Each structure stands twice: as structure tokens, then as C-alpha cells.
Amino acid sequence: MPGREDAEGELGAYPWWVSRDWKVRFFRPLTSVTLWLDHALYGGWAAGYHLSSYAWYAGVLLLAYRLYGALGLSPRKALMALVLLVSSTAALFPVGWPANRSSLLDAFFTLGAILVLARHQRWGPGLALAAAIALACFACLAKESGVAAFAVIALYLQWQRRVTGGAALGRWANRGTMLSLAAAAGYMVGLTAFGYGANTVFYPTPWGSPLAFLGRLLILVPVGGLALISPLPVDGIFVVPRIGPYVATAALIVLLPVAWVIGRQRRQLPASGFLAGWAFLTLLPQAGAPPSGRLLLVPSIASSALLALFLSWALSRRQERTPGRGPRAVALILGVSAGPLSAIAVVIGGFQVAVIADDCRRVLLTAGVGPPSLGRREVFMLQSPIGLLGLTPQTLWNVESDDRNLRLWVVHAGRRALRWSRPDERTFVLKSMDGPFLTTLFESIFLADEGSPSPDTVWRTPLFTVEAAAVDEGGLRSFRVRLPESLDEPRYRFLICQEGALTAQRPPGVGSSRLIPRVVPPNPLVP
């Protein structure tokens, strides 16, 4: 029987429809430690958490610049690569959203791993390899996709073996490659053996949901690739998932000729093969999450350097082999696209993120929950104007308010038009007048599969019971909620959305119903 009646359910950490076999267990102790330290230092001062993210980002940029030089880029080319990296929209969420700190740490330690290998002559081959693998382990402790750092190490070693040659270097490179890949395999085995991972529609895994993971991958690679050289808003697919295949097809059509033009000049672009491989390998493990620009930070480190190499060659007049009109035209387009246009998109995106966060806070804190003097209140959200707000409003409330005599129960996390009926004193029924329930992106976070529930499904929470009332091939069309007391109980409050605000509404009378209009979102770009 689905539902959560445990401590997390009591605190409102999960909605009523969470699957019994649902699981999301991230293994990110290093990221958690940095956030714990932030809390110890800053407490409730939100700006402090952002200052820490800026500090980590500054470290990423410093290491990136040094690595570009270690890979053979001149100071001018390395600076150009750094400017392109700063202009990329890939850093928008990792830097601007402290909850995405994991991506910053992944980038920092992946960069450190390759940098110590690039300077192995200073460190000594053995010590450099040990340090690189240790830093890759730190990347894994920051974020699961940090496992790609081991693959980048192996790629770098094999590239060095081919470029430099020599029996001693070859043995070192081959030994390091085997050790790095063995460490990656050991990490993945350990992760699954100790029960980490996900069993949710939102985060498919290659071993749990291979087809779903492959579908995400086929979208992320071309779309992410184009976003690395343009201001393409990848999060548009996050908002409207059905456009993903079409955007991926269009991105592939654009990327293939660009890749062909740059690939033809690989002899003129040192390290281009390694950089392209880095970008590709670090994209692969990200397909477990919905396509988003926040997944592109580590790949953007490599793509920025590759793009700087190509731009410097194609736009320079001091070449033994003069670039033709085709490469020059491509370079001009890419320079504008990945430079000023992407930088403008970063500024606009930053304001957009701030507006979304402010809207969530404003809508919840102005909700008609009643004053604290009313004492203990059970508040039922029948609609959510912002999908993100419908995830765990209790957490936001606890952070922003001192009122602990209130529990927020998400009954419906979407904007659907509803028919709200009351068959008896303690029961109400919600019927969707739009699409079926439990089909939006944020609702799917708490579902272990995409199948429709059976007509006799019952979900239990510490306060109320939910029963499927109408189910068809499309999904759940209506459900009834049974409360322990009359809906007219003063401590019960029901919220619907009116003109962008969550307002309290009295329940319908017994035997009657009420039509609740579809929500007009405060921001149409937000799911």
C-alpha cells in the first residue's frame, strides 16, 4: 500500500502519492560537509551561502586557467578560453543555487586531477597519478557523476602516451589507465552495494531503467553539445519535456557541420581530441537527470578550451595554412554565440532564477494559513501556482517562518482545473478537469514507475487517507481524501490559487461541489 506514515511523512517531507518502493539516495558527503560548514558560519544569512559558492567558482576558474596553460594553450588563448567559460550558461545554476554546489565541487576536483597529471614531471609520475586518483575520488564524494573524472584521467593518460611516446611513459599511462578505470568500477559497485542510487521516474539509472536513461542520453548529448557553444536554454526541455526529441534533432543538424569543420582542423588544434573526449565523457553520466543547463559545467571546461583553440586558429591571419572562408565564418558565428550572446543569457537567466525564488517565497508566505494565534493548523494545498513550490513547501515554510504549529499537505501539486466535491462530512473528492493527476514533471519525482495506479489503490499518510476514485488508460482522473474529522474543523484550512496567491477557501457543503479554475502561472517559463 503506497504512502508514507513514517517520520518523514509526519513532517510533510513526502506527498501522499510517493511510491512505497521509491528511493533517491544521493552519496554526496563532501558537498554536505561544505553546506554544513556554511550553516555553522552563516546560520540563516542566505548571502553567506552564495559567497561560499562564489569562492568555489573562483577556484574552478583559477584551476581552469592553469590547466589550459598546462595543456599547451598560450596565455592569450587560455584567457580566451576562460572568458568563454565565464560566459557559458552552464555555471548559472551551480554558482547561483547553493543546492547545486555539488557541480562546482565536481568541476573543482576534476580539474585538479587533470592538472596534477599535466604537471607530472614536477610531481613525479607515481605521486601525480596517486594524487589524480585521490582528487577524482573527491569528485565522486561531491557528486555521483564525478565518476567521469576517472574516465577523463584515463583519456588524458592515453592521449599523453600517443603524443609524447616513450616506453616508460607508455607503461605509466597504461598502468594509470587500468587503476583509474578499476577505481571507477569499484566506486559504482560500492554505490549500488550500499543501497545508493534512485528508483524514480525522475532519475532513471542505466541499470534500473536502461531505456529511459538512453532516451535522456539521446536528448542530452546533442542538446547539451549545442548549449556548450550557444545560449540555447536547455531548461526549456525541463519545462516542456515533449519538445526534447525535436530540439535534439535540430541541435544535431546544427552540430554535425560544426563538428565536421572543427574536426578537419584537429592537426592545427593541439589537445582538441582530448578536450572533445572530456566534454563527451562528462556528459554521459548526467543523463540520469532531466536535461538542464546545470548539468553542463564540467563539460563546459573542455568545450571552452576547444572553442578558444579553434577561434584563435580560424581568425588569425598569421598561419602557415590560411583558414578558408568556411572555417572563418563558422568561427565568427561561434565567437558571437558562445561569447556575448551567452553572456547576455547568463545575466537574463540570473535575474530569472532570482524571480522564481522570490515568487516561491512570496506565494507561500502570503498564503491564507491564518495567524499563529489559531494554534495547530493542518493546511491542504489543492493547487500550486509554481511546480517547484509543490515539492516540499513545508521545508520552505520552516526556514522562512517561526510558526511551527502548521503542517502543509500537498494534495495536488499542479495547476489543473479541478472539481472539488464533498460526499460526506469527512471526505472530499478532487477530479481533474485537465490531464490526469501524477503526470507532471515534479509529481513524477515521487513515483517509482509511470504506470497508472489500479482503481483500488489506497495511499496513507499520518493524517489522512487517499483512495483512487477514477482511473483510465491515461492515469488517475480523480481521488477521494478521507480526514479524521469534519472538513469544517477550524484547524483545517484549504488553499487554492487565485490571482497568483494561495487563498483559503471553505470546503463545499455536503453533497455539493465547486469548480476551481486552472491556475494562471505567475511566470509562464516555470513548470
N, C-alpha and C positions, 0 to 999 in steps of 0.2 A: 504494500500500500504506500503510494508516494506521500511526500510531505516531510517536514522536519518538526519533531516535537522535542528536540534536544535543546541544549543551552543556546546554540546559535539561533535556532528558531524562536526561542523565547525572547531573544534580544532583537529580533527582526533582521538578522543578517541574511536570511534567505526568504524568498517569496513562497507562497503556498504551492506553486507548481513545480518546485525543484524535484528532479527525479531522485528516487531512492538510491540508484547506483551512480548518481552524478559525482564527479570528482574533478577538482582543479587544485593540484598541489605543486606549486612552484618551489624550486630549490634555489633560492637566491640569498643565502646568508650574508654575503658581503654587502649587497645592496641594503639589506635590512639593518646591518650594523651602521652604515652611513646615515640612514634615516633615524635610527635610534640616537645616534650622536647629535644629529640636528635637533631632535626633540629635547635632548638634555641641554643643549646650548641655547636654543631659541624658544622652547616651550610653545606658546600659541602665537608667536610672532611669525607670520607666514613669509614675510620678506626674507627672513634668515635662511629658509629652506631654498629659496631661489638664489641667494648669494652663494650657497654651497654648490648648487648646480652650475652657476657661472664659473666658479673656481675649477670644478672638474672639467668644464668645457675649455677653459683656458689651458689646462694641462693637455687636453686632447689636441688642441691647435699647436701647442709647443712641440709635442712629440711628432705630430704630423709633419711640421716644417723640417724637423731634424731628420725624419725618415726620408722625406723627399730628397734631401741633400745626400743622405747615405745611399740612396738608390741611383745617384748619378745626375740628378737634376741640378742645373746651375742655380745660384741664388735667385736670379730673375725668374726662372721657370718655377722654382719652389715657391716663390712668393705668389706667382700667378695661380698655382695650384691651391695655395692657402686661401686666396681671395675667392676662388671658385667654391672651395669647401665652405667658407663662411656664408656665401651667397646661396648655398643649397637649402632647399626647404626641408631636407632630411633632419636637420638639427632642431627644427621648430618645437616639436613635442618633447624630445629628450631634454632640451635645455629649459623650455618654458613650463613643463609639467613635472614637478618633483616625483610624482608616482612613476614616471618613465626614466628615473635615474639609472635603472639597470642598463639601458642602452649606452649611456655615457660611460659607465664603468666598463662595459664590454669593449667599447671602442678604445678606451684608455689602455687597457691591459693587452688587447690585441696589438695595438701599435707598439707597446713596449716590447712584446715578444719578438716582433719582426725587427725592431730597431736593434736589440742586442745581438740578433743573428747577423744583421748587416754590419755590425762592428765586432765580429767575432775575432778579428785579428788583434784588437785591443784587449778583449776579454780572455782570449784563448778559446779554441773550438769547443772543448769539453764543457767549460764553465758557461759559455754562451748558450750552448744547447740546453743545459740544465736550467739556466735562468729563463730561457724562452718557454720551455715546457711548464715551468712553475708559473710564469705570467699567464700562459694560456689556461692553466688551472684556475687562476684568479678570475679570468674572463668567464669561465664556466660557473664559478661561485657567484658571479654577478647576474648572470642571465643564462638560461639553458642554451640559447643559440650561440653562446660563446664557444661551444664545442667546435664551431667552424674555425676558430683560431688554430686548432691543431692541424686542420687541413691546409690553412694558409702557410703554416710553418713548413709542412711537407712540400707544398708547391714552391716556396721560396728556396728550400734546400735543393730541390731538383733543378730549378732554374739556375742557381749558382753553379751547380755541378756541370750543367751544359755550357754555361757561358765561360766559366773560368777553367774548367778541366783540371787534370791532375789526379793521380791515383789516390793520394792522401785525402784530398778534398772530396773525391768521389766516395770513398769509404765513410767519411764523416757524414756526408749528405745522406747516403743510403741508411746508415745506422740511425741518424736523426729522424729520417722519414718513418722508419719502422717504429721507433719509440713514440713518435708523435701520434701516429695512427693507432698504435696499441693503447695509448693514453685516452684517445677519443673513444675507442671501443669500450675500454674499461669504465669510462665515465657513463656512457649510455647504459651499459649493463647494470652498473650500480644504481643509476637513477631509477630504472624500472624495478630492480630487485627490492628497493626500499619503498616502493609504492608511490614514487613521484610521477607526475605526468597529469594527463587530463582525460576525462571521459565526458565530453560535452560537445554538442554540435558546434559551438563557437570556436573551440580549439581542437580541430582534428589532428590526430597523430598518424605518422606513416605506418605504424604497426596496428593501431586501433581502427582507423578509418582511412585506409590507403587511397580509395577513390576520391574521397572528399579532399584529402591532402593534395593529391595530384591535381585535382581541379583548381585548387587555390594556387598551386605552383605554376600551372599553365597561365594563370592570370598575372601573378605577381612578377614573374621574370620579365615579360615584355613591358608591362605597365611600369614596374619599378625601374627597368632599364631606361625607359624614356623619361621618367621623372628625374633620373640622375643627371640628365643633360637638358632639362627644361623645367618650367614651373608647373608641370602637369599636376593637378590636385588629386593625388591618389585617393585621398579620403572621400572623394565623391563616390567611389565604388563602395566604400564603407557605408555611406548614407543610402545609396541606391544599389544594392548588390546585383540586381538583374542586368545592369549595364556592363558588368565586368567583362563578359566574353566579347562584347562589341568594342569596348575600349582596348582590350588586349589585342584584338585583331588589327585595329587601327594603329596601335603602338608598334606592332610587329612590322606593318607595312612601312612605317617611318624608320624604324631601327635598322632593318636589313640593309638598305642602301648606305646608311651612315656607317654601319659596321663594316661594310664592304670597302668603302672609301678609306676608312682609318686602317683596316686590316691590310690593305695593299701597301701601306707605308710602314709596316711594322719594322722593317730594317732601318728606317730612319728614326724610329722611336724606341730608344733603349728602355727596357723593362716593361714595354707595353703588354707583352704576353702575360707576364706575372701579374700586372695590375688588372688586366681584364679577367684573369682567373680568380683573383682575390674578390673582385666585385661579384662574380657569378657564384662562387662558393659560399660567400657570406649571405647571399640572398636565399639560398636553398632552405636552411632550417627555419627561416622566417615564415614559411608558407603555413605554419600551424596557426597563425593568427589572420584575421581578415585583412585584406590589402590596406595599407596605410603608409603615409609618408614617414611615420615614426619608426618603421622597420628598416629604413634605408641609411642610417647614419654610418655604420661600419662599411657597407659597400661604397658610400659616397667618398670615403677617404681615398680609395683606389681610383674611382672614376674621375675625381677631380685632378689627380696627378696625370692620368692618361689623357684627359682632355687638354690639360696645360701643355703636355708634350706635343700633341697634335696641333694645337693653335700656334705654338711657338714655331713649329716647323713650317706649317702651311702659310702663315702670314709674314714670315721672314723673307727678306729679299737677299739675304746672304747665305745662300745654299748652293752646294755644288750641283745639286739637281733641283732646278727651279720647279716649284709646285705648279701644276696646271690650274686652269680656271675652276675645274670641278672641286678639287680639294680646297681651294681658296674660298669658293662660295659656301661650301659646307662649313668651313672654319668660321666664316663671318656669321653665319646663321647660329652655329653652336655658341660662339662667343657672346652674342647678344642674348640668346635663350638661356644659357647657363649662368650668365653674368648679371647684367642689370635687370632683366625680366624676372629671374629667380629671386634676386634681392628684393625687388618690389613685392613679390609674392610672400616673402618671409615677413615683411612689415605688415602687410594686409592680414596674413594668417595669424600673426601675433595678436593683433587687435581682435580678430575673430575669436581666438581662444579665450581672451580676457572677457569678451562679451558673453560667451557661452557660460563661463564660470560664474559671472555676475548674475546672469539670468537664473541659473540654478539656485544660487543663494537667495536671490530676491524672491523668487516664486515660493520657495519653501518657508522662508522666514516671515513672509506676509500671509501665509496660509491661514485659513479660518479655523485654527485649532482651539481657540478660546484662551483666556488668560490662565496663568498658573494657579490662580486662586480657586479654580474649579477642581483642583486636585487631580487624581488619577484619571487620565483620558485614554481611550482607545480610538485612534484616528484611522479611518479607512480611506485610502486614495482610490477613487473609482476611475480616474483618468490621470494621465501625466502629460503635460504640455511639452516636456523635454524627455526624450527616451533615457538619457543619462541619469536624470533625476529619479526615474522609476526603478533604478537598480537597487540602491540601498539608501533611501532618504534618511533612515534612522541614524546612519553614521554622520551624515552632514548635519543633521539636527543636533546630535550630541556634541559635535565640535563647535558649532556656532551658537548654541543656546545653553543656558544654565538650567533649563526646565527638564528635569529628569522624571517627571510624573506623566510622561507621554510616550506611547508606543505608536509608531507609524506602520500600518499594514498596507502593503501594495496589493490591492485586489485586482487591478488592471493597470498594466504599465504602458499602455498605448494611447493613441489619440482617437480611437474608433468612436463612432456614434453608437450609443447604447440605448437599449430599452431596459429600464430599471423597474422591476416588478416586486411585489410583496405578497406572496401567497398566504403567509400567516404571520403571527406576532414576531417570531424569532428568525424568520427566513427571508432572504431576498434573492432575486434571480437577475443576472446580467445576461442580456442577449446582444450579440454584436450585430449592428446594422451595416457593417462593412465586411472586411475579411474575417476569417476565423481567428480566434484567440491563439496565443502562444506561437505566432509565426513571424513576429518582428525580430530584428537583429538582437536587440537587447533582451527580449524574452527568451531567445534561444540559448543565452548564456547558461541558463539553469536547466537545460534539457540534455539528457544523455543520448537521445535519438530524435529523428524528425518525424516519426510515425504519429498518426493520430491516436489519442487515448481511446480506450474502449469505453462504450456507453455506460458501463457500471463502475468506472473509476472513481475512487474516493481519495481525497487528499486531506490530511490532518495537520493542524498547527496547534500550538499550545492554547490558542483561544477559540478557534472556530474550525468548522469542517466544510470542505468544498466538495460538491458532487457534480459530475458531468451530467448535464441536462439534455443536450442535443449535440450529437456528433455525426458528421458525414465524411465523405471521402476527402474533403478539403481540410478537416480538422474539427476543433472544438468550437461550436457555434454559440452555446450558452451553458451556464453553470449556475448552481444554487449554492448559497452560503448560509450555513446554519450557525447562529450565535447562541451562547448560553442564556442570554436574557433578551428581553424585548428590544427591538430596534429603536424604540423610543427612550431607552435607558439614557439618562443625561450624560453619562460618561462616554457614550458612543457619539462620534462625530464623523460625518460622511462628506468627503471633498470631491467636487467636480470642478472642471476648468471653465471659467467664464472670463472672457476678455483678457486672457493671459494670466489670470490669477486663480489660485485654488481656493474656492469659496465653500463654506459649509452649507449643506442642504439637508432639510428634514427628509426622512425617508417617506416613500409613498404610504398611503393608508392601506390597511389590509384589504386584499382583493383588487387593488388598483395598480397602475403602472405609470411611468413617466418616461418621456423620450428625452435623452441627453444628446445635444448636437455634437457633431465631430469637432475636435479641437482645432482651432487655427493656431499653428505654432508661432511663437514669438520670433523665431528665426527659421526660415524655410530650408536653410542649409544644414540644419541639425536634425539627426534622426530621432 
